Amino acid sequence: MASKKEYLLYYNDKLFGGIYDDRFLVKVTVSSLELLPDAPQEIPYDGAKPMLLVTEIENKNYLRGLILSMYEDLSETKKMSKKKG
């Protein structure tokens, strides 16, 4: 069985989406719902929250606008601290 590769995508330290099993998925936010009103919601992996499937992946200007629009809706990514011990 081939291993699945997943990639998390960040913009200015905020996680906005990822590549999961060859699918480009973005977080569900007010802006992403406005810009992708008909996008199906898909589960990236077992136990995860639904995300929106982006199918228009060839248009760089569209993708840039989507990510910039989502940016204010996203929370800051929490930094993992190393445990001493």
KEKE-172224 format. One record per residue: residue number from 1; residue in three letters; x, y negated, z of N, C-alpha, C in turn. Coordinates in pm, 1 decimal, always signed. Layout:
<marfis>
k,r,neast,nnorth,nup,caeast,canorth,caup,ceast,cnorth,cup
NUM,ALA,X,Y,Z,X,Y,Z,X,Y,Z $
...
</marfis>
This chain:
<marfis>
k,r,neast,nnorth,nup,caeast,canorth,caup,ceast,cnorth,cup
1,MET,+84.4,+117.6,+0.0,+0.0,+0.0,+0.0,+89.5,-124.7,+0.0 $
2,ALA,+62.2,-217.2,-90.1,+138.9,-340.6,-97.8,+101.7,-432.0,+18.5 $
3,SER,+203.7,-499.3,+71.3,+174.4,-591.1,+181.2,+111.5,-718.7,+126.1 $
4,LYS,+20.7,-773.9,+202.6,-47.2,-897.1,+163.0,+35.1,-1015.2,+210.7 $
5,LYS,+47.0,-1115.1,+124.4,+119.2,-1235.8,+162.2,+18.9,-1346.5,+185.1 $
6,GLU,+42.0,-1419.4,+292.7,-43.8,-1531.9,+326.6,+45.1,-1652.1,+353.0 $
7,TYR,-0.7,-1767.5,+308.6,+75.4,-1890.2,+325.4,-15.1,-1996.5,+386.0 $
8,LEU,+31.2,-2059.2,+492.9,-42.4,-2169.0,+554.8,+4.0,-2298.6,+490.4 $
9,LEU,-89.8,-2389.1,+463.7,-58.8,-2513.7,+395.7,-84.6,-2632.3,+487.5 $
10,TYR,+15.9,-2718.8,+498.8,+10.8,-2835.9,+586.3,+31.3,-2962.7,+504.0 $
11,TYR,-26.2,-3071.6,+551.7,+3.0,-3204.6,+499.9,+27.0,-3293.5,+621.0 $
12,ASN,+144.1,-3354.0,+630.0,+180.4,-3439.3,+743.4,+148.3,-3373.3,+876.8 $
13,ASP,+193.8,-3252.0,+893.7,+179.1,-3174.5,+1017.6,+35.8,-3133.9,+1051.0 $
14,LYS,-55.7,-3144.3,+956.1,-193.0,-3098.2,+979.4,-222.0,-2981.5,+885.9 $
15,LEU,-269.6,-2872.8,+943.2,-305.4,-2754.5,+865.8,-437.4,-2780.4,+794.8 $
16,PHE,-437.3,-2771.2,+661.6,-560.5,-2795.1,+586.7,-612.0,-2671.4,+514.6 $
17,GLY,-529.7,-2570.0,+500.5,-574.9,-2451.3,+428.8,-463.5,-2349.7,+413.7 $
18,GLY,-483.9,-2261.6,+316.6,-383.6,-2159.5,+293.7,-413.9,-2076.4,+170.6 $
19,ILE,-317.9,-1992.1,+138.4,-333.1,-1894.1,+31.5,-349.7,-1759.8,+100.1 $
20,TYR,-460.5,-1696.2,+76.6,-493.2,-1567.4,+138.9,-537.7,-1471.5,+30.4 $
21,ASP,-461.8,-1363.7,+11.7,-496.7,-1263.5,-90.0,-525.6,-1329.7,-224.3 $
22,ASP,-436.9,-1417.4,-268.8,-449.9,-1486.7,-397.7,-571.7,-1578.5,-405.5 $
23,ARG,-620.7,-1624.8,-292.1,-731.6,-1721.1,-288.2,-682.6,-1847.2,-219.7 $
24,PHE,-713.0,-1963.0,-278.0,-679.9,-2091.2,-216.0,-801.8,-2133.1,-135.6 $
25,LEU,-787.0,-2132.2,-3.5,-896.2,-2165.5,+87.2,-859.4,-2288.2,+168.8 $
26,VAL,-957.4,-2375.6,+191.6,-935.8,-2493.2,+276.2,-1034.2,-2489.9,+392.4 $
27,LYS,-996.7,-2559.3,+499.2,-1082.8,-2566.3,+616.7,-1214.3,-2635.4,+582.3 $
28,VAL,-1316.4,-2597.7,+653.8,-1447.2,-2661.5,+639.0,-1444.6,-2790.2,+722.0 $
29,THR,-1455.9,-2903.7,+653.7,-1461.6,-3034.6,+719.1,-1573.4,-3113.4,+652.2 $
30,VAL,-1604.4,-3228.1,+706.7,-1705.6,-3314.5,+645.2,-1664.9,-3346.5,+501.5 $
31,SER,-1539.3,-3384.6,+482.8,-1491.6,-3422.5,+349.4,-1486.3,-3304.8,+252.8 $
32,SER,-1438.8,-3190.0,+299.4,-1430.3,-3075.9,+208.1,-1569.9,-3029.5,+166.2 $
33,LEU,-1666.7,-3038.1,+257.1,-1804.0,-3001.5,+221.0,-1862.9,-3099.2,+119.9 $
34,GLU,-1827.9,-3228.1,+132.6,-1876.3,-3327.9,+37.1,-1815.7,-3306.6,-101.5 $
35,LEU,-1686.2,-3272.5,-104.9,-1616.7,-3257.1,-232.3,-1634.6,-3119.1,-295.0 $
36,LEU,-1670.6,-3020.7,-214.2,-1689.4,-2883.2,-261.7,-1827.2,-2831.8,-218.7 $
37,PRO,-1934.8,-2900.0,-257.8,-2067.4,-2864.7,-206.1,-2115.3,-2725.3,-246.4 $
38,ASP,-2066.9,-2674.9,-357.4,-2111.7,-2543.8,-404.9,-2008.4,-2433.6,-383.3 $
39,ALA,-1899.7,-2466.5,-315.4,-1792.9,-2367.2,-294.7,-1840.0,-2258.5,-198.6 $
40,PRO,-1811.2,-2133.4,-232.5,-1845.6,-2026.7,-138.8,-1755.7,-2031.7,-15.5 $
41,GLN,-1813.7,-1994.4,+97.7,-1734.2,-1982.9,+219.8,-1686.6,-1838.8,+230.1 $
42,GLU,-1556.3,-1823.6,+250.7,-1496.9,-1690.6,+259.1,-1413.9,-1678.5,+385.5 $
43,ILE,-1400.3,-1557.4,+433.5,-1320.7,-1527.8,+552.3,-1178.1,-1495.0,+505.6 $
44,PRO,-1079.0,-1572.3,+552.2,-942.4,-1547.1,+505.8,-883.0,-1415.9,+558.1 $
45,TYR,-919.4,-1377.1,+680.8,-871.7,-1253.4,+742.5,-968.3,-1219.5,+855.3 $
46,ASP,-964.7,-1096.6,+901.2,-1055.7,-1052.0,+1006.9,-1044.7,-1140.8,+1129.6 $
47,GLY,-1157.0,-1186.8,+1179.0,-1162.3,-1267.2,+1299.6,-1147.1,-1416.6,+1277.3 $
48,ALA,-1125.6,-1458.3,+1153.7,-1106.2,-1601.0,+1124.7,-1238.6,-1669.0,+1095.5 $
49,LYS,-1237.4,-1802.2,+1107.7,-1353.8,-1882.1,+1070.9,-1362.9,-1889.5,+918.4 $
50,PRO,-1483.2,-1904.3,+865.3,-1497.9,-1919.0,+719.4,-1426.2,-2043.8,+669.1 $
51,MET,-1377.0,-2032.4,+547.6,-1311.3,-2143.7,+480.1,-1372.7,-2156.8,+341.1 $
52,LEU,-1348.8,-2269.3,+276.1,-1404.7,-2294.4,+143.0,-1307.6,-2249.9,+34.4 $
53,LEU,-1359.2,-2179.8,-63.4,-1278.8,-2134.0,-176.5,-1265.0,-2247.7,-277.2 $
54,VAL,-1140.8,-2280.8,-312.9,-1112.5,-2383.7,-412.8,-1078.0,-2312.4,-542.9 $
55,THR,-1155.9,-2339.8,-646.3,-1131.7,-2273.9,-774.5,-1065.4,-2365.5,-876.0 $
56,GLU,-1075.5,-2495.8,-854.3,-1014.8,-2591.4,-946.9,-871.2,-2616.9,-901.6 $
57,ILE,-781.6,-2523.3,-934.2,-645.1,-2530.1,-882.3,-544.3,-2586.6,-981.7 $
58,GLU,-583.8,-2610.6,-1104.0,-491.4,-2662.5,-1205.2,-485.8,-2814.7,-1208.1 $
59,ASN,-583.7,-2881.3,-1150.0,-593.1,-3026.9,-1155.1,-524.5,-3087.1,-1032.3 $
60,LYS,-399.9,-3131.8,-1049.1,-321.9,-3185.1,-936.9,-386.6,-3308.1,-874.0 $
61,ASN,-443.9,-3395.8,-954.0,-507.6,-3516.9,-899.1,-628.4,-3481.3,-813.9 $
62,TYR,-705.8,-3383.4,-857.6,-821.5,-3337.7,-781.0,-776.9,-3279.9,-646.2 $
63,LEU,-675.0,-3194.9,-649.3,-626.3,-3132.0,-526.4,-569.3,-3236.7,-430.3 $
64,ARG,-496.6,-3331.8,-483.5,-441.3,-3438.4,-400.6,-555.0,-3516.2,-332.9 $
65,GLY,-657.3,-3551.4,-408.9,-771.0,-3623.4,-353.3,-843.4,-3542.9,-246.7 $
66,LEU,-858.4,-3413.6,-269.8,-923.6,-3325.8,-172.6,-846.2,-3325.8,-41.1 $
67,ILE,-716.5,-3305.4,-49.7,-633.5,-3296.6,+70.5,-630.0,-3430.3,+144.6 $
68,LEU,-613.4,-3539.1,+71.0,-611.5,-3670.6,+135.4,-745.6,-3703.3,+200.9 $
69,SER,-854.4,-3664.0,+138.2,-987.3,-3688.1,+195.6,-1007.7,-3607.7,+323.3 $
70,MET,-957.1,-3485.9,+325.3,-971.7,-3399.4,+441.8,-884.2,-3443.4,+558.2 $
71,TYR,-776.4,-3512.5,+530.9,-673.2,-3540.4,+630.6,-729.0,-3601.6,+759.8 $
72,GLU,-813.3,-3702.3,+748.4,-866.7,-3768.3,+868.3,-959.2,-3676.4,+948.2 $
73,ASP,-1018.8,-3579.1,+883.0,-1109.4,-3485.7,+951.2,-1034.3,-3381.3,+1034.1 $
74,LEU,-907.7,-3361.7,+1003.6,-830.7,-3252.7,+1063.9,-767.7,-3294.9,+1195.8 $
75,SER,-759.2,-3199.9,+1287.4,-692.8,-3227.1,+1414.7,-543.2,-3201.2,+1399.4 $
76,GLU,-467.5,-3257.6,+1490.7,-323.1,-3237.1,+1489.7,-293.9,-3089.5,+1517.4 $
77,THR,-191.7,-3038.2,+1451.9,-148.9,-2901.6,+1474.0,-77.3,-2893.5,+1608.3 $
78,LYS,-113.9,-2797.1,+1688.6,-52.8,-2782.0,+1819.3,+85.1,-2716.8,+1802.9 $
79,LYS,+181.9,-2776.0,+1867.6,+318.6,-2722.4,+1863.3,+330.3,-2606.9,+1961.2 $
80,MET,+393.3,-2501.2,+1916.0,+417.1,-2385.2,+2002.2,+540.5,-2414.5,+2088.2 $
81,SER,+530.2,-2392.4,+2215.7,+646.6,-2411.8,+2302.4,+708.3,-2277.1,+2333.2 $
82,LYS,+840.5,-2278.1,+2344.9,+911.2,-2155.1,+2377.8,+902.6,-2132.0,+2527.9 $
83,LYS,+869.7,-2009.5,+2565.1,+862.9,-1975.0,+2706.7,+1002.7,-1938.9,+2756.2 $
84,LYS,+1035.2,-1988.1,+2870.6,+1163.4,-1954.5,+2930.7,+1145.1,-1829.2,+3014.8 $
85,GLY,+1244.0,-1747.6,+3012.1,+1231.4,-1633.1,+3098.1,+1304.9,-1516.9,+3059.3 $
</marfis>
